[in-house]
Amino acid sequence: MAKKILNVGIVGLGRISGDHFNQIGMFPDRFRIVAMCDTDPERLARRDKDTPGLRAYSSLEEMLKDPGIDIVSICTRHPDHVPMGRKVVDAGKVAVLEKPVATSAKELKGLLTHAKKIGGRVFFRHNRRYEAVFQKAKQLMDSGILGDVQYIRIHRCVSYCRRNDWMTMGEFYGGLLSNWGPHLIDQALQYLEAPVTEIWSDVRRLISIGDGDDLSKILLRGANGRLAEVELAGCNALPGTELEIIGTRGTLAYAGRGSKQIEVRIVDPCIQLRKLKPHPEQPPLKYGNFEETLSFVDSLYDIPEEKLWQLWIDLYEDLVHGKPTPVRPEQALAVMEVLDTVFRQNQWKPITKKWLP
């Protein structure tokens, strides 16, 4: 695209659309929101009060006839993301899919194949790839201070809540795992730095009003032997540490719940871990290693400013300057493949309803 400012239409004016309006609106030199679409007249009227002057449409088909739209950001119910994405690229516009970007890997693969065939573009709002904690932790891990990283644990509790909207219903691909899981699985795959070779999972419903899940644990083993554990809860009244990364020389931890620093404890870099042999004879009356004394270095690292909006800058750079976004189609597909396996292991119910405007 040679245009300097790209015109955006947003379809679906529910809760998540507010993030799209706010973040896209931060960059008037790159984007201009020109249109909105929803089947609910009240939501259209409410948004018109907050963002006056937008062209309003009651159906996606109607909005896609608008020649003044370059990008359509899809914020509707989960099962509608791919069908809408196909309509958007067929209309010659760029599709941005809110997560979960699909209801199955097969569905997403079909969209990607179709878009490639006709020269269409599809982007994915895996914006938690830009979380400040993730970015800083990945930087520290990559620096090598933890040694050979073998284990990553990502835990996210979204409060103790007996949620009862459509996002808790399996028929709409609801549940906490399909809602928050793509974010954490995407992060886990980045930490693994290798294709997944084994998956173990357990998905449960404890307090959700709908039949969707609210407690899940996933273990991912990479081809490099690294293990990532993802735990997601909407029923934990006492959540623990949100992130732990364990390597051969130490550990990184983030407490979560508003903490502004990442804690790291490593073996003193001045100490070289010698090659030792275990002793079969009776040990001294103390625990541990009687041939070695270790000292540790404790450090606190400030968490930088949160920049979840960076996704839109990267999208712009891709479309206008040809610089590929960090969130690639094959990575979005890898996330869906993990979710497919987890849902299959736990006998997830099929999708039965779509809500296409």
N, C-alpha and C positions, 0 to 999 in steps of 0.2 A: 504493500500500500504506500502510495506517495503522499497521502494526505497528512497534514501536520496534526490536525485535531480530528479524532474519530468520534462519530456519533453513536450513542448507545441507546438501546431500548431494553427495558427490564420487564420480564414477564413473570407474574406471580408477586403479589404485594403483601405477602405474609411477613412474619417476624424477621426472617433472615434477609429479606430484601432491604431492610434498613441499613445493614452493613454494606451492601452493594451501593446504595445511594450515597452513604457517607464517604466510603473509601474512594469511589470513582469521582465524587465531587471534590475531593482534595486536589485534583490535578486538572484544573480548567484549561491549562495550556496543552493538555494531551487528549482529554475526553470532554464530551458534552452529552449529558443525558437529555434526550429529546423526546422520548416516548415511553409509555407505560402500558401494561396490559393486565387485566384481571377480569374474571367473570363476575366479581362482586362489585356492584356500583358504589356501595358504601366505601369500600377500600380505595376505589379510584378517586372518590370525592375527598377522602381523608388525605391521600397523598397529594392531591391537587392543592390542598391548603398548605402542606409542608413544602411542596416544590411546584409552585404555580407555573403555568405556561407549557406544560408537557402535553404532547398529543396523546389522547387516551383511546385505548382500544379494548373491546370486550372479548376478542378472540385473537389467538396467535396468527391465524391465517390472514386476518385483516391487517394486523400490524406488519406482517412480512411483505405486504404490498407497498409499504412506505419506502420510497426510494432514498429517503434521507437517513436511513439507518445502516450503519456499518457492522455493528456488533449487537448481538442479543444475549443478555445475561439471563440464564434460566434459573428461577428461584421457586419453582413449583414443587408439587409433591414428588417424592422419590421415583415412582414408576414412570413419571412423565418426562424425565430428563432426557433419555435417549430418543424416544419418539419425537420430542420437540427439537432436539439437536439435529435430527435428520431433516426435519422441515426447514430449519434455519439454514443449514448448508445448501439444501436444495434451492433456497431462495437467493443464494449467492452471498449470504452474510456469514459472519464469524460467530460461532456458538461458544459460549462460556457456560460450562455445566457446574452447578453447585453439587457438592457431595451429598450422598453417594452418587457418583457420576453415572451409575447404571445399577440394574438389579441383578446382573450376572456378567461374568467375563464374556460369555458368548454374545450377549446383547451389545456390550461395549465394542467387542471386536468387529461386529457387524457394522456399527456406526463408523468406526475408524476405517474399515475397508471401503465403505461407501464414500466417505469424505475424501479419501485419497484418490479414488477413481474419478471423482468429478472435480478435484482440485479444491475442495473445501477445507476450512480450518476449524479445529475443535480444541478448546482449552479447558483446563480442569482446575476448579478452585480448591486445591489442596493447600489452603493458606497456612495451615499449621506447620508446614515446612519452613515458614518464616518466623515461627515463635522464637522469641529472644533466648529462652532457655535452651531450646533445641540447637539453635545456631551456635551459642557459646559452648555448650557441652560437646558438640561435634568438633568444634575448633580445638578444644582442650584434648579430646580423644585423639584427634589427628596429629597433635603436636608430639605425641609419644610419651608424655609424662607418666601415663598410667602403665606403660609397658605394653605387653601383648594383651589386648582386650579380648576377653573370652565371654563375658556375660553382661547383658543389658536388661534392666528391668524398668518398664514404663508403667506407672500406675496413675490412673486418672479417676477421681471421684467427682461426679457432677452434682453432689449433694444427696441427701436422703429425701427423695421426693416420690410420692405416689402419683406419678404423672398419668393423665387420662385423656390426652388429645390423640389425634390420628397417628402421630409418630410412635405410639405404643402398640399399634395394631399391625400384625403380621401381614394382613391382606394388602397393606400399603407399603410393604417392605419396611415396616417400622421396627422399633426396638432400639435400645441404646447402642448396640453394636453397629447397626447399619448407619446410625446417625453420627456417632463419635469414632467408631472403629476405623473408618478410612484414614482419619488424621493420624491415629496412633500407629496403625499398621504401616502407613507411609513412612513415619519417622523410624519405626523399627527396621524397615528394609534399608533405609539409609545408614543406620548404625551397623547393620549386618555386613554391608559392603560385599555381598555375595548372593547368588541365587539361593532360594530356599529349597532344601532337600527333604525336610521333615516338618510336619505340622501336627501338634496335639492341641486339642481345645476342649473347653467345657463351657456351655452357655446355659444360663438359668434365668428364671423369672421369680423374684421374691416378693416385691411389693407393688409392681406396676399394675395399674388398673386394667390396661390392655393385655393382650396375650404376647406382646413383644418382650424381649429380654431386658434385664437391668443388672445382670452380673455375669461377667465372662472373663475367662483366662485363656490365653493363647500362648503356646510355646513354638517358636520358629527356630529351626536349626539351619544355619547357612552352610554352603558347600565348603566354606573355610573352617568349619567346626564351631564358629561363634554361635552363641545362643541368645535369643532375645525373648523376653517374657513380657507380654502385654496384658495388663489387668484393667478392666473397666467396670465401674460400679455406679449405680444410681440408687443404692440402698445401704451405703456405708455411712453411719453417723460419726465415725471416728477415722477418717482417712489418714493414711500414713505417708511416707516419703514418696514423692512423685517420680523420682528418677534416680537410679543407681547404675553406675558403670564400673565394672570390676576388671582390673587388669593384673598382670603379674607383678607390678610394682606399687599398686595402690588402688584407691577407690575415689570415685566422684559421686557426690550426692546432692540432690536438690530437694529440700523439704516441701516445697510447694506452699499453698495457702498464703500467698502474698509475700513470701520470702524474696528478698532482693539480691541474694547472693548464692553462688554455687560453692559448696564445700569440697575440698580435695585434700586427701591425706595420702602421701606417698612415702616410700622408703627414701631416705636421704639420697639424692642423686650422686653424692660423693662415695656412697657405698656400692661396691661391686658384689653382686650375689655370687658367691663362690660355688663351685660344683662340689657338693658334699654327698656322703653316703650315709644311709641309715644304720643304726647300731642295733644288733640283735640282743646284746647283753642287757642286764638290768640297768635301767637308766637312773641318773641322780634323782633325788626326791624333789624334783621341781618339773613344772610343765614346760614343754617347748624344746628349743634347740640349745643344748649346752655347749656348742662349739661356736656359736655366733651371737653377737649382740647387735641388734638393729636399732637405729634411731629414725624418727619420722619427721617429715616436714608437713605442717598444716598450713593450708592457704585458703583464702576466701576470694572469690572472683565476682566482681559486680556484674549483674545482668544488664546488658545494654537496653536501650529503648526498644519497646515492642514495635515491630514494623510489619504487621500482617498485610498492610496495604501495598507492600513491595511487590506482591504478586501482579498487581495491575501495571506497575512500572515495567516489570519484566515482560508482561504481555504486550505492552506498547512497543518496547524495544524489539520484540520478535516481529510484530506486524509491520512496523515502520522501518526498522534498521536491519532486520534479518538476523538479530542476535537471539539464538534459541533460548527459550525459557528453561529454568532448572527442572520444572515439572513436565517430564516428557510423556507422550502417549503410552509408551511401553511401560513406564513406571505406574501410571494410573491403571493399566491393565494388570500389572503384577499385584496391585492392591486388591483388585476385584477377584483375582484367582485365589488369593488367600481367603477372602471372605466366602467365596464359593465353597471352598473346602471346609471351612469352619461350619457353615450352615448345613452342609451335607452331613458332616460328622454328627451334628446335633439334630438332624431330621427337621430342618426348618420348613415352614409351610410355604407353598407356592404363592405367587402374586395373583390376585384375582380381580383387582380393580385398578383402573386408571382414571385420571381426572384431567383430561386434555381440554383446555379452554378452546 
